[in-house]
Amino acid sequence: MTEIQRPGALYQQVAAAIREAILSGEFEPEAPLPSESQLMERYRVSRPTVRNAVAALRAEGLIDVRHGKGSFVRPAGRPALTIERRISRTTSGRFTTNDGTQWDEAEKPVVYRSHTTKVTGPPLELAIEEALFGCDRLLTDPATGTRAMHRTLIPFETAEAVPDLADAPDTPPDAIYALLAKAGHKLWWSETVRASMPLPDERAALRLPDATPVLHTARVTHGTDDRPLILEGLRVGADRAELAYRITADKEPARRARA
């Protein structure tokens, strides 16, 4: 039995004690948390206090509440999936986005017309309200059950210059790269990563537990004169996946001799 003697609201004191028990390994990952009655007896507090403490730890992401089964300690190990963010080109000129994962399409791709926003305009170097083709895919990894949301945004200007692309905006990214290269572009890519708490549709589609952030990657394909051609976004739960990158050293530019 543990006596609570700390400053702050009583439920916060109980939450701190349970947190210590989790971090010390007393309550092991994937194991059920003691029942409400057991926690009430252990900390000598009321049921509402225990429920508020558990709710606080749930919001922190330390606990999962499984309906009909109780509260469980969330595992803190490495994610189930490592997504290698790389692009390769075969000797035949075909591009592959071999990221170490065999993604399956959980649903049929959704193609639509849209426009640039304050978020998507800058990476494409376009003003707001410029016309775009969009294609959304919901992907799953059969080995781990990890789900991901992939979006491709193609400016009309890019699509009009590549007729095959204008007729089929749902072309997979690696095939789009091949079409752009065939059109004469020498391609290179830039990518950024950020994290945020999920919107309701993201949480539902990705089947995220409580208090789980989403990793967002934004990949821009650049072509002739470094002009941005398309923008891709990948969203995946941070509890399920990590991103891996291959980094090579750039050659330093030659220093100009002083006069």
C-alpha positions in Angstrom: 0.0 0.0 0.0 1.4 3.4 -1.0 0.7 6.6 0.9 0.3 9.7 -1.2 2.2 12.7 0.2 2.9 15.1 -2.6 1.7 18.6 -3.5 -0.9 19.2 -6.2 -4.4 17.8 -6.9 -4.9 14.3 -5.5 -5.5 12.7 -8.9 -2.2 14.2 -10.1 -0.4 12.6 -7.1 -1.9 9.2 -7.9 -1.0 9.6 -11.6 2.6 10.4 -10.6 2.7 7.3 -8.4 1.3 5.1 -11.2 3.7 6.7 -13.7 6.7 5.9 -11.5 5.5 2.3 -11.2 5.3 2.1 -15.0 8.7 3.7 -15.7 10.3 1.5 -13.0 9.0 -1.6 -14.7 6.7 -2.6 -11.8 3.8 -2.4 -14.2 5.2 -4.0 -17.3 4.5 -3.0 -21.0 1.4 -4.7 -22.5 0.4 -5.9 -18.9 -3.0 -4.9 -17.6 -3.0 -2.1 -15.0 -4.4 -3.1 -11.6 -8.2 -2.7 -11.4 -9.8 0.4 -10.1 -10.6 -1.3 -6.8 -7.0 -2.4 -6.5 -5.7 1.1 -7.2 -8.2 2.6 -4.7 -6.9 0.3 -2.0 -3.2 0.8 -3.0 -3.3 4.6 -2.9 -6.2 5.0 -0.4 -8.2 7.2 -2.7 -11.7 7.3 -4.1 -12.9 5.8 -7.4 -13.2 9.2 -9.1 -9.7 10.1 -8.2 -8.4 6.8 -9.7 -10.4 7.4 -12.9 -9.0 10.9 -13.2 -5.5 9.7 -12.7 -5.9 7.0 -15.3 -7.4 9.5 -17.7 -4.4 11.8 -17.2 -2.0 8.9 -18.0 -4.1 7.9 -21.0 -3.7 11.5 -22.3 0.1 11.2 -21.8 0.1 8.1 -23.9 1.3 5.8 -21.1 -1.9 3.8 -20.9 -4.3 2.3 -23.5 -7.9 1.7 -22.5 -9.4 -1.3 -24.2 -13.2 -1.3 -24.0 -14.4 -4.3 -22.0 -10.9 -5.4 -21.0 -9.5 -2.5 -18.9 -6.4 -0.4 -18.9 -3.0 -1.6 -20.3 0.5 -0.3 -20.1 1.5 0.9 -23.5 4.7 -0.7 -24.9 7.7 1.7 -25.1 10.0 -0.3 -27.4 10.9 0.4 -31.0 8.0 0.7 -33.5 7.0 -2.4 -35.4 8.0 -1.0 -38.8 11.0 0.9 -40.2 10.2 2.8 -43.4 13.3 3.4 -45.4 12.8 6.7 -47.3 14.8 6.1 -50.5 14.4 6.1 -54.2 16.3 3.9 -56.6 16.7 3.7 -60.4 17.3 0.5 -62.2 19.7 0.1 -65.2 16.6 0.0 -67.4 15.6 3.5 -66.2 12.7 2.3 -64.0 12.3 4.0 -60.6 11.5 2.1 -57.4 10.5 3.5 -54.0 11.8 0.5 -52.1 11.2 1.5 -48.5 11.5 -2.0 -47.0 7.7 -2.3 -46.7 5.3 -4.2 -48.9 2.3 -1.8 -48.9 -1.1 -3.1 -49.9 -3.9 -0.7 -50.9 -6.7 -1.1 -48.3 -9.1 0.9 -50.5 -9.3 2.0 -54.1 -7.4 5.2 -54.7 -9.5 8.4 -54.6 -8.7 10.9 -57.4 -10.0 14.5 -57.2 -9.4 18.0 -58.3 -8.2 20.5 -55.7 -6.1 23.6 -55.3 -3.0 24.8 -53.4 -3.3 26.0 -49.8 -1.1 27.9 -47.4 0.5 24.5 -46.6 0.8 22.9 -50.0 1.5 26.1 -52.1 5.0 27.0 -50.8 6.7 23.6 -51.3 5.4 23.6 -54.9 6.4 27.3 -55.3 2.8 28.1 -56.3 0.4 30.8 -55.2 -2.7 29.9 -53.2 -5.7 28.5 -55.2 -3.6 27.1 -58.0 -5.3 24.0 -59.6 -4.1 20.5 -58.6 -4.9 16.9 -59.3 -5.0 14.9 -56.0 -4.8 11.2 -55.3 -5.3 9.7 -51.9 -4.3 6.1 -50.9 -4.9 4.2 -47.7 -2.1 1.6 -47.4 -1.5 -1.3 -45.1 1.6 -3.4 -44.3 0.4 -7.0 -44.1 3.3 -8.1 -42.0 2.7 -5.7 -39.1 -0.8 -4.3 -39.7 0.6 -0.7 -39.9 -1.6 1.6 -41.8 -0.5 4.7 -43.7 -2.2 7.5 -45.7 -0.5 8.6 -48.9 -1.4 11.7 -50.9 0.0 12.8 -54.3 -0.6 16.4 -55.5 0.1 17.2 -59.1 -0.1 20.8 -60.4 -2.1 21.2 -63.6 1.0 22.7 -65.2 2.9 19.5 -64.5 0.1 17.3 -65.7 -0.5 19.2 -68.9 3.2 18.8 -69.9 3.0 15.0 -69.5 -0.2 13.8 -71.3 -0.1 10.3 -69.8 -0.1 11.9 -66.3 -3.1 14.2 -67.0 -5.1 11.1 -68.1 -4.2 9.1 -65.0 -3.5 11.2 -61.9 -3.7 7.9 -59.9 -0.5 6.7 -61.4 1.8 5.3 -58.6 4.6 7.7 -57.6 7.5 5.5 -59.0 5.7 5.4 -62.4 5.2 9.2 -62.2 8.9 9.6 -61.8 9.5 7.6 -64.9 7.0 9.7 -66.9 8.7 12.9 -65.7 12.2 11.6 -66.6 10.9 10.5 -70.0 9.6 14.1 -70.5 13.2 15.3 -70.1 13.5 16.1 -66.5 16.6 15.3 -64.4 15.0 14.5 -61.1 16.0 15.0 -57.5 14.0 15.0 -54.3 13.7 16.9 -51.1 11.8 15.8 -48.0 10.7 17.2 -44.6 9.3 15.5 -41.6 7.1 16.8 -38.8 4.8 15.4 -36.1 1.4 16.5 -35.0 -1.6 15.1 -33.1 -4.1 13.5 -35.5 -7.2 15.0 -36.8 -10.3 12.8 -36.3 -10.2 11.4 -39.9 -6.5 10.5 -39.5 -7.1 8.8 -36.2 -9.9 6.7 -37.6 -8.1 5.8 -40.8 -4.8 4.9 -39.1 -6.6 3.3 -36.2 -4.5 5.2 -33.7 -4.6 4.7 -29.9 -5.2 7.7 -27.7 -2.4 10.4 -27.4 -0.6 9.1 -30.4 1.0 11.6 -32.8 1.2 11.3 -36.5 4.4 11.5 -38.5 4.0 13.6 -41.7 6.5 13.4 -44.5 6.4 15.9 -47.4 8.4 14.8 -50.5 8.9 17.2 -53.4 10.0 15.9 -56.8 12.1 18.6 -58.5 12.9 18.7 -62.2 14.5 21.0 -64.8 15.9 24.2 -63.2 15.0 22.7 -59.8 11.4 23.4 -60.4 9.0 21.5 -58.1 6.8 19.1 -60.1 4.7 17.1 -57.6 4.2 16.9 -53.9 3.7 13.7 -51.9 2.6 13.3 -48.3 2.8 10.2 -46.1 1.1 10.0 -42.8 1.7 7.2 -40.3 1.3 6.7 -36.6 4.4 7.4 -34.6 3.7 4.4 -32.3 3.8 2.0 -35.3 6.6 3.3 -37.5 9.9 5.0 -37.7 11.6 6.6 -40.7 15.1 5.7 -41.8 17.2 7.8 -44.2 20.5 7.1 -46.0 22.7 10.1 -45.7 25.8 10.7 -48.0 28.4 13.4 -47.7 28.1 16.3 -50.2 31.2 17.4 -51.9 32.1 20.8 -50.6 32.2 23.6 -53.3 35.6 24.7 -54.3 36.8 27.8 -52.5 37.5 30.8 -54.6 41.1 32.1 -54.4 41.4 35.5 -52.9 42.7 38.2 -55.2 
